[in-house]
Amino acid sequence: MIKNEKQYKITLKKLFGIIEDIDQFQSRSEQLPAKERLSLVSLQVMQDQLKNEINAYVLLKTSASTVLTERSIDDLPNLLIEYKIRSGMTQKEFSEKIGMKEQQLQRYEAENFSSISFKNLLKILHAIGLDVTVKGNMPDVTVQKER
């Protein structure tokens, strides 16, 4: 997932490099050896993945919708990043809004918020006004009687 403008620009640059590499393979008139065909397929897969990431980022930045889709609690880190992107805030502006140092926010984003404390997570959610609803599903447990 592209998390900011810098990553977006880097990803675009990578994509253009991959497109050039693909063009070089495809411009050759002779049949490619198996190893080079495999390299070409790998490049095409990488091209598709990068295009998908770029499209998702651009869609977030340009979307008029203010509603983020419902998802699992496991996807909360992506939801926070999507909020920042969709709101058009830079990392610095976002860190100021949530009352956190920019470097700390960068660390949290780099590791997908895996080390954030619950207290700091709540602080962020309250600061941005993001409502999170948790609903539980009880597993179907059958109790066996002793004989």
Secondary structure, DSSP 8 states (H G I E B T S, - for coil): ---SHHHHHHHHHHHHHHHHHHHHHHH--S---HHHHHHHHHHHHHHHHHHHHHHHHHHHHH----------GGGHHHHHHHHHHHHT--HHHHHHHHT--HHHHHHHHHTTTTT--HHHHHHHHHHHT------------------
